[in-house]
Each structure stands twice: as structure tokens, then as C-alpha cells.
């Protein structure tokens, strides 16, 4: 299994979304994605700290932890709002 470089994946998603005239606002990361991102970025994030912060390494988008194991995706404001209606954002 090949591990995804999260920063590159997010950059690619942002470019694709902008080509489709969508505005990305957040990167949603599940528990395992969060751990992988901390390893890849070599930044000391605590899993219990405030996850809602703007992350320069991820295109300057809002970094949002979600209560799923694997949930790596770049979301528009509408997608983030819809997700928050029925799911827990950490």
C-alpha cells in the first residue's frame, strides 16, 4: 500500500477544485490521517488540541479533524456545513 503525501494530495485537490470554479475552505482529516499528517509534516500537533486552525502547509485552508478513521478530503463551505449537520467535528 502506498502512503499518500497529504500536502501534495491537498495541493492537487485545491487546483482541481479551482479549475471547476469551486472554493476550497477546509481540509478534513480523520484520526489516522491526522497522525499521518503529523509524521509527514514533522510538526508537533496534539490530537487533543484545537484542530480548527489555518494550516499553511495545507494551502492555508482550515484544518478540521473529523470523527472517522480515514476522511482525508478538501471541502467547500457548503460541504463542511452539510457534514457538520450530521457528524461530529473535533
Z-matrix of the N, CA and C atoms (Angstrom, degrees):
N
C 1 1.455
C 2 1.520 1 108.94
N 3 1.316 2 117.06 1 130.89
C 4 1.453 3 122.30 2 179.52
C 5 1.519 4 109.67 3 -91.00
N 6 1.327 5 115.63 4 130.07
C 7 1.446 6 119.74 5 177.01
C 8 1.526 7 109.67 6 -79.15
N 9 1.304 8 115.30 7 139.52
C 10 1.452 9 121.60 8 179.87
C 11 1.519 10 108.76 9 -85.65
N 12 1.338 11 116.74 10 132.98
C 13 1.449 12 119.49 11 171.28
C 14 1.525 13 106.10 12 -77.58
N 15 1.307 14 116.39 13 111.87
C 16 1.459 15 121.59 14 -171.71
C 17 1.526 16 111.34 15 -63.12
N 18 1.322 17 117.52 16 -42.46
C 19 1.465 18 119.90 17 -179.50
C 20 1.528 19 111.13 18 -61.15
N 21 1.329 20 117.63 19 -42.55
C 22 1.464 21 121.02 20 179.48
C 23 1.524 22 110.88 21 -68.70
N 24 1.330 23 116.75 22 -40.94
C 25 1.461 24 121.27 23 178.21
C 26 1.528 25 110.60 24 -58.64
N 27 1.338 26 115.91 25 -46.23
C 28 1.465 27 120.64 26 -179.76
C 29 1.525 28 110.64 27 -64.04
N 30 1.320 29 116.70 28 -42.97
C 31 1.473 30 120.22 29 178.06
C 32 1.525 31 110.51 30 -58.75
N 33 1.327 32 116.84 31 -45.30
C 34 1.466 33 121.04 32 178.86
C 35 1.527 34 111.83 33 -62.75
N 36 1.328 35 116.65 34 -41.31
C 37 1.468 36 120.80 35 179.13
C 38 1.526 37 111.08 36 -64.60
N 39 1.329 38 116.73 37 -42.29
C 40 1.459 39 120.94 38 179.60
C 41 1.527 40 109.91 39 -60.29
N 42 1.319 41 116.56 40 -46.43
C 43 1.464 42 120.47 41 179.85
C 44 1.528 43 111.32 42 -61.33
N 45 1.335 44 116.48 43 -44.49
C 46 1.469 45 120.47 44 -179.85
C 47 1.529 46 110.79 45 -63.69
N 48 1.329 47 116.69 46 -43.44
C 49 1.461 48 120.40 47 -179.42
C 50 1.528 49 111.14 48 -64.80
N 51 1.311 50 117.14 49 -40.31
C 52 1.462 51 120.00 50 179.32
C 53 1.524 52 111.18 51 -65.49
N 54 1.328 53 117.24 52 -35.44
C 55 1.467 54 120.81 53 176.10
C 56 1.524 55 111.23 54 -65.19
N 57 1.331 56 116.16 55 -27.89
C 58 1.459 57 122.03 56 179.00
C 59 1.530 58 111.95 57 -93.45
N 60 1.338 59 116.96 58 14.11
C 61 1.469 60 123.87 59 -179.92
C 62 1.519 61 113.19 60 58.76
N 63 1.321 62 116.66 61 35.25
C 64 1.463 63 121.79 62 173.72
C 65 1.525 64 107.63 63 -106.05
N 66 1.332 65 116.29 64 151.99
C 67 1.456 66 121.18 65 179.50
C 68 1.522 67 109.90 66 -110.38
N 69 1.332 68 117.74 67 105.82
C 70 1.463 69 119.83 68 177.73
C 71 1.529 70 110.04 69 -72.80
N 72 1.340 71 116.02 70 137.08
C 73 1.466 72 119.79 71 179.71
C 74 1.524 73 113.04 72 -123.82
N 75 1.324 74 117.19 73 -20.24
C 76 1.462 75 118.87 74 -174.20
C 77 1.519 76 111.75 75 -148.46
N 78 1.325 77 114.31 76 152.28
C 79 1.457 78 122.11 77 170.64
C 80 1.521 79 105.91 78 -110.72
N 81 1.320 80 115.44 79 120.94
C 82 1.457 81 120.59 80 179.94
C 83 1.523 82 107.94 81 -98.22
N 84 1.327 83 115.95 82 127.88
C 85 1.458 84 121.69 83 -178.21
C 86 1.522 85 110.08 84 -125.24
N 87 1.332 86 116.25 85 130.85
C 88 1.456 87 121.07 86 173.48
C 89 1.520 88 109.70 87 -81.01
N 90 1.319 89 116.69 88 179.41
C 91 1.464 90 121.91 89 -176.34
C 92 1.529 91 112.47 90 -57.07
N 93 1.330 92 116.73 91 -50.83
C 94 1.464 93 120.48 92 -178.76
C 95 1.526 94 111.55 93 -68.22
N 96 1.332 95 116.98 94 -35.80
C 97 1.467 96 121.01 95 177.73
C 98 1.525 97 110.43 96 -64.88
N 99 1.327 98 115.58 97 -39.02
C 100 1.471 99 121.47 98 179.26
C 101 1.534 100 109.95 99 -61.16
N 102 1.317 101 115.65 100 -46.12
C 103 1.472 102 120.04 101 179.47
C 104 1.526 103 109.96 102 -62.92
N 105 1.317 104 117.10 103 -44.79
C 106 1.464 105 120.73 104 179.80
C 107 1.524 106 111.17 105 -62.76
N 108 1.327 107 116.88 106 -39.81
C 109 1.463 108 120.43 107 178.73
C 110 1.530 109 111.02 108 -63.59
N 111 1.328 110 116.85 109 -41.34
C 112 1.464 111 118.70 110 179.88
C 113 1.521 112 111.12 111 -64.06
N 114 1.326 113 117.35 112 -35.06
C 115 1.466 114 121.02 113 177.94
C 116 1.525 115 110.38 114 -71.04
N 117 1.323 116 116.50 115 -47.47
C 118 1.464 117 120.96 116 -177.80
C 119 1.523 118 112.00 117 -65.01
N 120 1.315 119 117.47 118 -40.85
C 121 1.462 120 120.42 119 -174.44
C 122 1.521 121 111.87 120 -85.28
N 123 1.322 122 117.00 121 -13.97
C 124 1.454 123 123.08 122 -178.03
C 125 1.528 124 111.75 123 55.67
N 126 1.313 125 115.11 124 37.23
C 127 1.453 126 121.48 125 176.67
C 128 1.519 127 107.17 126 -112.99
N 129 1.302 128 116.76 127 136.93
C 130 1.462 129 120.95 128 -175.95
C 131 1.531 130 110.53 129 -84.95
N 132 1.324 131 116.38 130 90.56
C 133 1.455 132 121.44 131 174.59
C 134 1.514 133 107.71 132 -99.43
N 135 1.318 134 116.71 133 141.74
C 136 1.454 135 119.60 134 173.23
C 137 1.525 136 108.55 135 -94.11
N 138 1.325 137 118.88 136 134.84
C 139 1.459 138 120.10 137 179.76
C 140 1.520 139 112.35 138 -65.78
N 141 1.340 140 117.26 139 -14.85
C 142 1.456 141 120.09 140 -178.39
C 143 1.524 142 112.15 141 -102.51
N 144 1.322 143 116.78 142 0.51
C 145 1.461 144 120.63 143 179.10
C 146 1.520 145 110.73 144 -82.38
N 147 1.290 146 115.51 145 178.20
C 148 1.458 147 120.77 146 178.59
C 149 1.520 148 109.67 147 -68.94
N 150 1.308 149 116.22 148 117.33
C 151 1.461 150 120.57 149 -177.93
C 152 1.517 151 111.46 150 -85.92
N 153 1.305 152 116.65 151 -18.07
C 154 1.458 153 118.95 152 -175.39
C 155 1.525 154 109.37 153 -85.44
N 156 1.297 155 114.21 154 89.19
C 157 1.463 156 121.17 155 178.29
C 158 1.518 157 107.54 156 -145.63
N 159 1.301 158 115.71 157 158.88
C 160 1.463 159 119.44 158 177.94
C 161 1.510 160 108.29 159 -83.06
N 162 1.318 161 117.12 160 131.27
C 163 1.457 162 121.88 161 -173.69
C 164 1.525 163 109.76 162 -114.97
N 165 1.330 164 117.46 163 107.87
C 166 1.462 165 120.15 164 178.61
C 167 1.530 166 113.40 165 -56.40
N 168 1.322 167 117.61 166 -33.55
C 169 1.464 168 120.92 167 -179.17
C 170 1.520 169 112.09 168 -68.41
N 171 1.309 170 116.64 169 -17.65
C 172 1.456 171 120.59 170 -178.78
C 173 1.525 172 110.30 171 -115.07
N 174 1.300 173 115.87 172 50.10
C 175 1.461 174 121.58 173 175.02
C 176 1.516 175 113.97 174 69.48
N 177 1.329 176 117.82 175 15.91
C 178 1.457 177 120.74 176 -179.09
C 179 1.518 178 113.06 177 73.49
N 180 1.330 179 117.07 178 13.19
C 181 1.462 180 120.74 179 -178.95
C 182 1.522 181 110.95 180 -83.69
N 183 1.315 182 115.46 181 162.26
C 184 1.449 183 121.78 182 176.12
C 185 1.524 184 108.77 183 -66.48
N 186 1.302 185 117.10 184 132.22
C 187 1.460 186 122.43 185 179.81
C 188 1.524 187 107.94 186 -97.38
N 189 1.331 188 116.24 187 118.92
C 190 1.458 189 121.18 188 -174.32
C 191 1.523 190 109.66 189 -126.00
N 192 1.336 191 116.15 190 123.39
C 193 1.465 192 119.95 191 174.63
C 194 1.512 193 108.88 192 -89.45
N 195 1.321 194 114.99 193 136.37
C 196 1.461 195 120.22 194 179.24
C 197 1.521 196 109.37 195 -119.61
N 198 1.316 197 115.59 196 156.01
C 199 1.462 198 121.62 197 -175.25
C 200 1.527 199 110.77 198 -84.21
N 201 1.325 200 115.27 199 65.28
C 202 1.463 201 123.65 200 175.43
C 203 1.519 202 106.54 201 -142.81
N 204 1.299 203 117.52 202 161.65
C 205 1.463 204 119.97 203 179.27
C 206 1.526 205 110.95 204 -75.64
N 207 1.326 206 116.70 205 -50.97
C 208 1.469 207 122.16 206 -179.75
C 209 1.524 208 107.44 207 -126.94
N 210 1.301 209 116.17 208 114.11
C 211 1.468 210 119.48 209 -177.05
C 212 1.526 211 111.07 210 -148.43
N 213 1.309 212 116.90 211 37.69
C 214 1.451 213 120.46 212 -177.68
C 215 1.522 214 110.60 213 -70.29
N 216 1.335 215 116.12 214 113.93
C 217 1.456 216 120.53 215 175.99
C 218 1.526 217 109.79 216 -159.49
N 219 1.311 218 113.85 217 154.04
C 220 1.459 219 121.52 218 175.19
C 221 1.517 220 105.85 219 -101.34
N 222 1.324 221 116.68 220 130.76
C 223 1.460 222 120.38 221 -172.06
C 224 1.523 223 112.45 222 -124.19
N 225 1.324 224 114.45 223 150.75
C 226 1.462 225 121.21 224 170.66
C 227 1.529 226 107.30 225 -82.70
N 228 1.320 227 117.34 226 171.01
C 229 1.464 228 120.20 227 178.54
C 230 1.517 229 110.83 228 -61.74
N 231 1.318 230 117.85 229 -40.23
C 232 1.467 231 121.22 230 179.83
C 233 1.527 232 111.01 231 -63.54
N 234 1.334 233 116.93 232 -42.04
C 235 1.472 234 120.56 233 178.89
C 236 1.528 235 110.88 234 -65.65
N 237 1.326 236 116.34 235 -40.68
C 238 1.467 237 120.45 236 179.00
C 239 1.519 238 110.72 237 -64.97
N 240 1.324 239 117.12 238 -43.92
C 241 1.464 240 121.27 239 178.37
C 242 1.527 241 111.57 240 -62.64
N 243 1.330 242 116.96 241 -43.13
C 244 1.458 243 121.14 242 179.43
C 245 1.524 244 110.74 243 -64.45
N 246 1.319 245 117.08 244 -40.34
C 247 1.467 246 120.57 245 178.85
C 248 1.529 247 109.81 246 -64.12
N 249 1.322 248 116.67 247 -43.07
C 250 1.469 249 120.95 248 -177.38
C 251 1.523 250 112.80 249 -66.33
N 252 1.328 251 117.76 250 -21.95
C 253 1.464 252 121.10 251 178.93
C 254 1.526 253 112.27 252 -65.22
N 255 1.336 254 116.56 253 -33.39
C 256 1.469 255 118.48 254 -174.43
C 257 1.524 256 114.35 255 -126.37
N 258 1.337 257 117.18 256 4.63
C 259 1.457 258 120.49 257 -179.25
C 260 1.516 259 110.67 258 -136.18
N 261 1.312 260 114.79 259 160.20
C 262 1.451 261 120.01 260 -179.46
C 263 1.530 262 110.92 261 -88.44
N 264 1.322 263 114.93 262 129.85
C 265 1.465 264 121.01 263 173.01
C 266 1.508 265 105.87 264 -105.92
N 267 1.323 266 116.41 265 128.09
C 268 1.462 267 120.92 266 -176.45
C 269 1.504 268 111.93 267 -89.46
